[in-house]
Amino acid sequence: MANITLRVNGSVQTVDVDPSTPLLYILRNDLGLQGPHFGCGLGQCGACTVIINGAAVRSCVTPCSAVKGEITTLEGLAQGGTLHPVQRAWIEEQVPQCGFCQNGQILNAKVLLDRNRNPTDAEIRQSMVGVLCRCMTYYRVQAAIKRAATSMAAAGTASAKGGVA
C-alpha cells in the first residue's frame, strides 16, 4: 500500500492503495465518481475513459501510480452548473439510449474538439472508433459533435472552457 496523490477535476486527492490499482477503481470506489464505467477491463470498449493531460485514456488499464498530471472525468466537464458544449449537444441531439458508453463518447469528443475545432465526418468517425456503443447511436454521436463544434466556434470558447484538460 502507498499514498497516491492524484489531481482529479481540479482537486487534489490522496488515497492509500496498491500502486498497481487501476485508476478506474480509485475514481469509482474511493472517490465516488460515477462517470467512468467498467466495461471490458481490457481498455477496448472505452466506457472507462478519462482525460489525462488532454489525452483520452482508458482508466481500467492505467495503474494509478503511472498517472502524472490532471485527470478530468465526466463530472469535471461542467463548471459552476454550466454544462460543457459537448454535454449540451449530447442532450440536444438526444444521443443517449442506455447511457453506458456515454462517458467515453463525450470525453473522446471533447479531446477531438480540443485538437480540431472543425472535424470532418471521417475525422469524427476515426476519433470515436475506440468507444463501443451497444445501442448503435453513432449517427447521433456524429451529429452532436458537429453541433458542439458549431456552438464552440460561435461562442468563441477556449477549448478547455467548462473543463480542465
Contact map, one row per residue, 1 for C-alpha under 8 A:
111000000000000111100000000000000000000000000000000000000000000000000000000000000000000000000000000000000000000000000000000000000000000000000000000000000000000000000
111100000000001111100000000000000000000000000000000000000000000000000000000000000000000000000000000000000000000000000000000000000000000000000000000000000000000000000
111110000000011110000000000000000000000000000000000000000000000000000000000000000000000000000000000000000000000000000000000000000000000000000000000000000000000000000
011111000000011110100000000000000000000000000000000000000000000110000000000000000000000000000000000000000000000000000000000000000000000000000000000000000000000000000
001111100001111000000000000000000000000000000000000000000000000000000000000000000000000000000000000000000000000000000000000000000000000000000000000000000000000000000
000111110001110000000000000000000000000000000000000000000000000000111110000000000000000000000000000000000000000000000000000000000000000000000000000000000000000000000
000011111111100000000000000000000000000000000000000000000000000000001110000000000000000000000000000000000000000000000000000000000000000000000000000000000000000000000
000001111111100000000000000000000000000000000000000000000000000000000111100100000000000000000000000000000000000000000000000000000000000000000000000000000000000000000
000000111110000000000000000000000000000000000000000000000000000000000111101100000000000000000000000000000000000000000000000000000000000000000000000000000000000000110
000000111111000000000000000000000000000000000000000000000000000000000101000100000000000000000000000000000000000000000000000000000000000000000000000000000000000000010
000000111111100000000000000000000000000000000000000000000000000000000000000000000000000000000000000000000000000000000000000000000000000000000000000000000000000000000
000011110111110000000000000000000000000000000000000000000000000000000000000000000000000000000000000000000000000000000000000000000000000000000000000000000000000000000
000011110011111000000000000000000000000000000000000000000000000000000000000000000000000000000000000000000000000000000000000000000000000000000000000000000000000000000
001111000001111100000000000000000000000000000000000000000000000000000000000000000000000000000000000000000000000000000000000000000000000000000000000000000000000000000
011110000000111110000000010001000000000000000000000000000000000000000000000000000000000000000000000000000000000000000000000000000000000000000000000000000000000000000
111100000000011111000000000000000000000000000000000000000000000000000000000000000000000000000000000000000000000000000000000000000000000000000000000000000000000000000
111100000000001111101000000000000000000000000000000000000000000000000000000000000000000000000000000000000000000000000000000000000000000000000000000000000000000000000
110000000000000111111000000000000000000000000000000000000000000000000000000000000000000000000000000000000000000000000000000000000000000000000000000000000000000000000
110100000000000011111000000000000000000000000000000000000000001110000000000000000000000000000000000000000000000000000000000000000000000000000000000000000000000000000
000000000000000001111100000000000000000000000000000000000000001110000000000000000000000000000000000000000000000000000000000000000000000000000000000000000000000000000
000000000000000011111110110000000000000000000000000000000000001110000000000000000000000000000000000000000000000000000000000000000000000000000000000000000000000000000
000000000000000000011111110000000000000000000000000000000011111100000000000000000000000000000000000000000000000000000000000000000000000000000000000000000000000000000
000000000000000000001111111000000000000000000000000000000011111100000000000000000000000000000000000000000000000000000000000000000000000000000000000000000000000000000
000000000000000000000111111100000001110000000001000000000011010000000000000000000000000000000000000000000000000000000000000000000000000000000000000000000000000000000
000000000000000000001111111111000000000000000000000000000001000000000000000000000000000000000000000000000000000000000000000000000000000000000000000000000000000000000
000000000000001000001111111111100000000000000000000000000000000100000000000000000000000000000000000000000000000000000000000000000000000000000000000000000000000000000
000000000000000000000011111111111101000000000000000000000000000000000000000000000000000000000000000000000000000000000000000000000000000000000000000000000000000000000
000000000000000000000001111111111101000000000000000000000000000000000000000000000000000000000000000000000000000000000000000000000000000000000000000000000000000000000
000000000000000000000000111111111000000000000000000000000000000000000000000000000000000000000000000000000000000000000000000000000000000000000000000000000000000000000
000000000000001000000000111111110000000000000000000000000000000000000000000000000000000000000000000000000000000000000000000000000000000000000000000000000000000000000
000000000000000000000000011111111000000000000000000000000000000000000000000000000000000000000000000000000000000000000000000000000000000000000000000000000000000000000
000000000000000000000000001111111100000000000000000000000000000000000000000000000000000000000000000000000000000000000000000000000000000000000000000000000000000000000
000000000000000000000000001110111111000000000000000000000000000000000000101000000000000000000000000000000000000000000000000000000000000000000000000000000000000000000
000000000000000000000000001100011111100000000000000000000000000000000000000000000000000000000000000000000000000000000000000000000000000000000000000000000000000000000
000000000000000000000000000000001111100000000001000000000000000000000000111000000000000000000000000000100000000000000000000000000000000000000000000000000000000000000
000000000000000000000001001100001111110000000011110000000010000000000000110000000000000000000000000000110000000000000000000000000000000000000000000000000000000000000
000000000000000000000001000000000111111000000011000000000000000000000000000000000000000000000000000110100000000000000000000000000000000000000000000000000000000000000
000000000000000000000001000000000001111110000011000000000001000000000000000000000000000000000000000000000000000000000000000000000000000000000000000000000000000000000
000000000000000000000000000000000000111110001111000000000000000000000000000000000000000000000000000000000000000000000000000000000000000000000000000000000000000000000
000000000000000000000000000000000000011111111000000000000000000000000000000000000000000000000000000000000000000000000000000000000000000000000000000000000000000000000
000000000000000000000000000000000000011111110000000000000001100000000000000000000000000000000000000000000000000000000000000000000000000000000000000000000000000000000
000000000000000000000000000000000000000111111000000000000001100000000000000000000000000000000000000000000000000000000000000000000000000000000000000000000000000000000
000000000000000000000000000000000000000111111101000000000111100000000000000000000000000000000000000000000000000000000000000000000000000000000000000000000000000000000
000000000000000000000000000000000000000111111100000000000000000000000000000000000000000000000000000000000000000000000000000000000110000000000000000000000000000000000
000000000000000000000000000000000000001101111111000000000000000000000000000000000000000000000000000000000000000000000000000000000111000000000000000000000000000000000
000000000000000000000000000000000000001000111111100000000100000000000000000000000000000000000000000010011000000000000000000000000111000000000000000000000000000000000
000000000000000000000000000000000001111000001111100000000000000000000000000000000000000000000000000111111000000000000000000000000011000000000000000000000000000000000
000000000000000000000001000000000011111000101111110000000111000000000000000000000000000000000000000000110000000000000000000000000000000000000000000000000000000000000
000000000000000000000000000000000001000000000111111000011110000000000000100000000000000000000000000000110011000000000000000000000000000000000000000000000000000000000
000000000000000000000000000000000001000000000001111100011110000000000011110000000000000000000000000000010010000000000000000000000000000000000000000000000000000000000
000000000000000000000000000000000000000000000000111111111000000000000111100000000000000000000000000000000010001000000000000000000000000000000000000000000000000000001
000000000000000000000000000000000000000000000000011111111000000000101111000000000000000000000000000000000000000000000000000000000000000000000000000000000000000000001
000000000000000000000000000000000000000000000000001111100000000000001110000000000000000000000000000000000000000000000000000000000000000000000000000000000000000000001
000000000000000000000000000000000000000000000000001111110000000000000000000000000000000000000000000000000000001000000000000000000000000000000000000000000000000000001
000000000000000000000000000000000000000000000000001111111000000000000000000000000000000000000000000000000000001000000000000000000000000000000000000000000000000000001
000000000000000000000000000000000000000000000000111101111100000000000000000000000000000000000000000000000011001000000000000000000000000000000000000000000000000000000
000000000000000000000000000000000000000000000000111100111110010000000000000000000000000000000000000000000000000000000000000000000000000000000000000000000000000000000
000000000000000000000000000000000000000000100101110000011111110000000000000000000000000000000000000000000000000000000000000000000000000000000000000000000000000000000
000000000000000000000111000000000001000000100001110000001111111000000000000000000000000000000000000000000000000000000000000000000000000000000000000000000000000000000
000000000000000000000111100000000000010011100001000000000111110000000000000000000000000000000000000000000000000000000000000000000000000000000000000000000000000000000
000000000000000000000110000000000000000011100000000000000111111000000000000000000000000000000000000000000000000000000000000000000000000000000000000000000000000000000
000000000000000000000111000000000000000000000000000000001111111101100000000000000000000000000000000000000000000000000000000000000000000000000000000000000000000000000
000000000000000000111110000000000000000000000000000000000010111111100000000000000000000000000000000000000000000000000000000000000000000000000000000000000000000000000
000100000000000000111110010000000000000000000000000000000000011111100000000000000000000000000000000000000000000000000000000000000000000000000000000000000000000000000
000100000000000000111000000000000000000000000000000000000000001111100000000000000000000000000000000000000000000000000000000000000000000000000000000000000000000000000
000000000000000000000000000000000000000000000000000000000000011111110000000000000000000000000000000000000000000000000000000000000000000000000000000000000000000000000
000001000000000000000000000000000000000000000000000100000000011111111000000000000000000000000000000000000000000000000000000000000000000000000000000000000000000000000
000001000000000000000000000000000000000000000000000000000000000001111100000000000000000000000000000000000000000000000000000000000000000000000000000000000000000000000
000001100000000000000000000000000000000000000000000110000000000000111110000000000000000000000000000000000000000000000000000000000000000000000000000000000000000000000
000001111100000000000000000000000000000000000000001110000000000000011111000000000000000000000000000000000000000000000000000000000000000000000000000000000000000000011
000001111000000000000000000000000000000000000000011110000000000000001111100000000000000000000000000000000000000000000000000000000000000000000000000000000000000000001
000000011100000000000000000000000000000000000000011100000000000000000111111110000000000000000000000000000000000000000000000000000000000000000000000000000000000000111
000000011000000000000000000000001011000000000000111000000000000000000011111110000000000000000000000000000010000000000000000000000000000000000000000000000000000000000
000000000000000000000000000000000011000000000000010000000000000000000001111111000000000000000000000000100110000000000000000000000000000000000000000000000000000000000
000000001000000000000000000000001010000000000000000000000000000000000001111111000000000000000000000000000000000000000000000000000000000000000000000000000000000000000
000000011100000000000000000000000000000000000000000000000000000000000001111111100000000000000000000000000000000000000000000000000000000000000000000000000000000000110
000000000000000000000000000000000000000000000000000000000000000000000001111111100011000000000000000000000000000000000000000000000000000000000000000000000000000001110
000000000000000000000000000000000000000000000000000000000000000000000000011111111111000000000000000000000000000000000000000000000000000000000000000000000000000001100
000000000000000000000000000000000000000000000000000000000000000000000000000111111111000000000000000000000000000000000000000000000000000000000000000000000000000001100
000000000000000000000000000000000000000000000000000000000000000000000000000001111100000000000000000000000000000000000000000000000000000000000000000000000000000000000
000000000000000000000000000000000000000000000000000000000000000000000000000001111110000000000000000000000000000000000000000000000000000000000000000000000000000000000
000000000000000000000000000000000000000000000000000000000000000000000000000001111111000000000000000000000000000000000000000000000000000000000000000000000000000001000
000000000000000000000000000000000000000000000000000000000000000000000000000011101111111100000000000000000000000000000000000000000000000000000000000000000000000001000
000000000000000000000000000000000000000000000000000000000000000000000000000011100111111100000000000000000000000000000000000000000000000000000000000000000000000011100
000000000000000000000000000000000000000000000000000000000000000000000000000000000011111110000000000000000000000000000000000000000000000000000000000100110000000001000
000000000000000000000000000000000000000000000000000000000000000000000000000000000011111111000000000000000100110000000000000000000000000000000001100100000000000000000
000000000000000000000000000000000000000000000000000000000000000000000000000000000011111111100000000000000100000000000000000000000000000000000000000000000000000000000
000000000000000000000000000000000000000000000000000000000000000000000000000000000011111111110000000000000000000000000000000000000000000000000000000100000000000000000
000000000000000000000000000000000000000000000000000000000000000000000000000000000000111111111000000000000000000000000000000000000000000000000001101100000000000000000
000000000000000000000000000000000000000000000000000000000000000000000000000000000000011111111111000000000100000000000000000000000000000000001001000000000000000000000
000000000000000000000000000000000000000000000000000000000000000000000000000000000000001111111111000000000000000000000000000000000000000000000000000000000000000000000
000000000000000000000000000000000000000000000000000000000000000000000000000000000000000111111110000000000000000000000000000000000000000000000001000000000000000000000
000000000000000000000000000000000000000000000000000000000000000000000000000000000000000011111110000000000000000000000000000000000000000000011011000000000000000000000
000000000000000000000000000000000000000000000000000000000000000000000000000000000000000001111111000000000000000000000000000000000000000000010000000000000000000000000
000000000000000000000000000000000000000000000000000000000000000000000000000000000000000001111111100000000000000000000000000000000000000010011001000000000000000000000
000000000000000000000000000000000000000000000000000000000000000000000000000000000000000001100111111001000000000000000000000000000000000010000000000000000000000000000
000000000000000000000000000000000000000000000000000000000000000000000000000000000000000000000011111000000000000000000000000000000000001010000000000000000000000000000
000000000000000000000000000000000000000000000000000000000000000000000000000000000000000000000001111100000000000000000000000000000000001000000000000000000000000000000
000000000000000000000000000000000000000000000000000000000000000000000000000000000000000000000001111111100000000000000000000000000000000000000000000000000000000000000
000000000000000000000000000000000000100000000010000000000000000000000000000000000000000000000000011111100000000000000000000000000000100000000000000000000000000000000
000000000000000000000000000000000000100000000110000000000000000000000000000000000000000000000000001111111000000000000000000000000011100000000000000000000000000000000
000000000000000000000000000000000000000000000010000000000000000000000000000000000000000000000001001111111100000000000000000000000000000000000000000000000000000000000
000000000000000000000000000000000011100000000011100000000000000000000000010000000000000000000000001111111110000000000000000000000000000000000000000000000000000000000
000000000000000000000000000000000001000000000111110000000000000000000000000000000000000000000000000011111111000000000000000000000010000000000000000000000000000000000
000000000000000000000000000000000000000000000110000000000000000000000000000000000000000000000000000011111111100000000000000000010010000000001000000000000000000000000
000000000000000000000000000000000000000000000000000000000000000000000000010000000000011001000000000001111111110000000000000000000000000000000000000000000000000000000
000000000000000000000000000000000000000000000000111000010000000000000000110000000000000000000000000000111111111000000000000000000000000000000000000000000000000000000
000000000000000000000000000000000000000000000000100000010000000000000000000000000000000000000000000000011111111100000000000000110000000000000000000000000000000000000
000000000000000000000000000000000000000000000000000000000000000000000000000000000000010000000000000000001111111110000000000000110000000000000000100000000000000000000
000000000000000000000000000000000000000000000000000000000000000000000000000000000000010000000000000000000111111111000000000000000000000000000000000000000000000000000
000000000000000000000000000000000000000000000000001001110000000000000000000000000000000000000000000000000011111111100000000000000000000000000000000000000000000000000
000000000000000000000000000000000000000000000000000000000000000000000000000000000000000000000000000000000001111111111010000100100000000000000000000000000000000000000
000000000000000000000000000000000000000000000000000000000000000000000000000000000000000000000000000000000000111111111110000000000000000000000000100010000000001000000
000000000000000000000000000000000000000000000000000000000000000000000000000000000000000000000000000000000000011111111000000000000000000000000000000000000000001100000
000000000000000000000000000000000000000000000000000000000000000000000000000000000000000000000000000000000000001111111000000000000000000000000000000000000000000000000
000000000000000000000000000000000000000000000000000000000000000000000000000000000000000000000000000000000000000111111110000000000000000000000000000000000000000000000
000000000000000000000000000000000000000000000000000000000000000000000000000000000000000000000000000000000000000111111110000000000000000000000000000010011000000000000
000000000000000000000000000000000000000000000000000000000000000000000000000000000000000000000000000000000000000010011111000000000000000000000000010011000000000000000
000000000000000000000000000000000000000000000000000000000000000000000000000000000000000000000000000000000000000110011111111100000000000000000000010000000000000000000
000000000000000000000000000000000000000000000000000000000000000000000000000000000000000000000000000000000000000000000111111100000000000000000000000000000000000000000
000000000000000000000000000000000000000000000000000000000000000000000000000000000000000000000000000000000000000000000011111110000000000000000100000000000000000000000
000000000000000000000000000000000000000000000000000000000000000000000000000000000000000000000000000000000000000000000011111111000000000000000000000000000000000000000
000000000000000000000000000000000000000000000000000000000000000000000000000000000000000000000000000000000000000000000011111111100000000000000000000000000000000000000
000000000000000000000000000000000000000000000000000000000000000000000000000000000000000000000000000000000000000100000011111111110000000000000100100000000000000000000
000000000000000000000000000000000000000000000000000000000000000000000000000000000000000000000000000000000000000000000000111111111000000000000100000000000000000000000
000000000000000000000000000000000000000000000000000000000000000000000000000000000000000000000000000000000000000000000000011111111000000000000000000000000000000000000
000000000000000000000000000000000000000000000000000000000000000000000000000000000000000000000000000000000001100100000000001111111100000000000000000000000000000000000
000000000000000000000000000000000000000000000000000000000000000000000000000000000000000000000000000000001001100000000000000111111110000000000000000000000000000000000
000000000000000000000000000000000000000000000000000000000000000000000000000000000000000000000000000000000000000000000000000011111111000000000000000000000000000000000
000000000000000000000000000000000000000000011100000000000000000000000000000000000000000000000000000000000000000000000000000000111111000000000000000000000000000000000
000000000000000000000000000000000000000000011110000000000000000000000000000000000000000000000000000010011000000000000000000000011111100000000000000000000000000000000
000000000000000000000000000000000000000000001110000000000000000000000000000000000000000000000000000010000000000000000000000000001111110000000000000000000000000000000
000000000000000000000000000000000000000000000000000000000000000000000000000000000000000000000000000110000000000000000000000000000011111111000000000000000000000000000
000000000000000000000000000000000000000000000000000000000000000000000000000000000000000000000000000000000000000000000000000000000001111100000000000000000000000000000
000000000000000000000000000000000000000000000000000000000000000000000000000000000000000000000000110000000000000000000000000000000000111110000000000000000000000000000
000000000000000000000000000000000000000000000000000000000000000000000000000000000000000000000000000000000000000000000000000000000000111111000000000000000000000000000
000000000000000000000000000000000000000000000000000000000000000000000000000000000000000000000011100000000000000000000000000000000000101111111000000000000000000000000
000000000000000000000000000000000000000000000000000000000000000000000000000000000000000000000000000000000000000000000000000000000000100111111100000000000000000000000
000000000000000000000000000000000000000000000000000000000000000000000000000000000000000000000000000000000000000000000000000000000000000011111110000000000000000000000
000000000000000000000000000000000000000000000000000000000000000000000000000000000000000000001110000000000000000000000000000000000000000011111111000000000000000000000
000000000000000000000000000000000000000000000000000000000000000000000000000000000000000001001010000000001000000000000000000000000000000011111111100000000000000000000
000000000000000000000000000000000000000000000000000000000000000000000000000000000000000000000000000000000000000000000000100110000000000001111111110000000000000000000
000000000000000000000000000000000000000000000000000000000000000000000000000000000000000000001000000000000000000000000000000000000000000000111111111000000000000000000
000000000000000000000000000000000000000000000000000000000000000000000000000000000000010011011010000000000000000000000000000000000000000000011111111100000000000000000
000000000000000000000000000000000000000000000000000000000000000000000000000000000000010010000000000000000000100010000000000100000000000000001111111110000000000000000
000000000000000000000000000000000000000000000000000000000000000000000000000000000000000000000000000000000000000000000110000000000000000000000111111111000000000000000
000000000000000000000000000000000000000000000000000000000000000000000000000000000000000010000000000000000000000000000000000000000000000000000011111111100000000000000
000000000000000000000000000000000000000000000000000000000000000000000000000000000000110110000000000000000000000000000000000000000000000000000001111111110000000000000
000000000000000000000000000000000000000000000000000000000000000000000000000000000000000000000000000000000000000010001100000000000000000000000000111111111000000000000
000000000000000000000000000000000000000000000000000000000000000000000000000000000000000000000000000000000000000000000100000000000000000000000000011111111100000000000
000000000000000000000000000000000000000000000000000000000000000000000000000000000000100000000000000000000000000000000000000000000000000000000000001111111110000000000
000000000000000000000000000000000000000000000000000000000000000000000000000000000000100000000000000000000000000000001000000000000000000000000000000111111111111000000
000000000000000000000000000000000000000000000000000000000000000000000000000000000000000000000000000000000000000000001000000000000000000000000000000011111111100000000
000000000000000000000000000000000000000000000000000000000000000000000000000000000000000000000000000000000000000000000000000000000000000000000000000001111111100000000
000000000000000000000000000000000000000000000000000000000000000000000000000000000000000000000000000000000000000000000000000000000000000000000000000000111111100000000
000000000000000000000000000000000000000000000000000000000000000000000000000000000000000000000000000000000000000000000000000000000000000000000000000000011111110000000
000000000000000000000000000000000000000000000000000000000000000000000000000000000000000000000000000000000000000000000000000000000000000000000000000000011111111010000
000000000000000000000000000000000000000000000000000000000000000000000000000000000000000000000000000000000000000000000000000000000000000000000000000000010001111110000
000000000000000000000000000000000000000000000000000000000000000000000000000000000000000000000000000000000000000011000000000000000000000000000000000000010000111110000
000000000000000000000000000000000000000000000000000000000000000000000000000000000000000000000000000000000000000001000000000000000000000000000000000000000000011111111
000000000000000000000000000000000000000000000000000000000000000000000000000000000001000000000000000000000000000000000000000000000000000000000000000000000000111111110
000000000000000000000000000000000000000000000000000000000000000000000000000011100111100000000000000000000000000000000000000000000000000000000000000000000000000111110
000000001000000000000000000000000000000000000000000000000000000000000001000111100001000000000000000000000000000000000000000000000000000000000000000000000000000111111
000000001100000000000000000000000000000000000000000000000000000000000101000110000000000000000000000000000000000000000000000000000000000000000000000000000000000111111
000000000000000000000000000000000000000000000000001111100000000000000111000000000000000000000000000000000000000000000000000000000000000000000000000000000000000100111
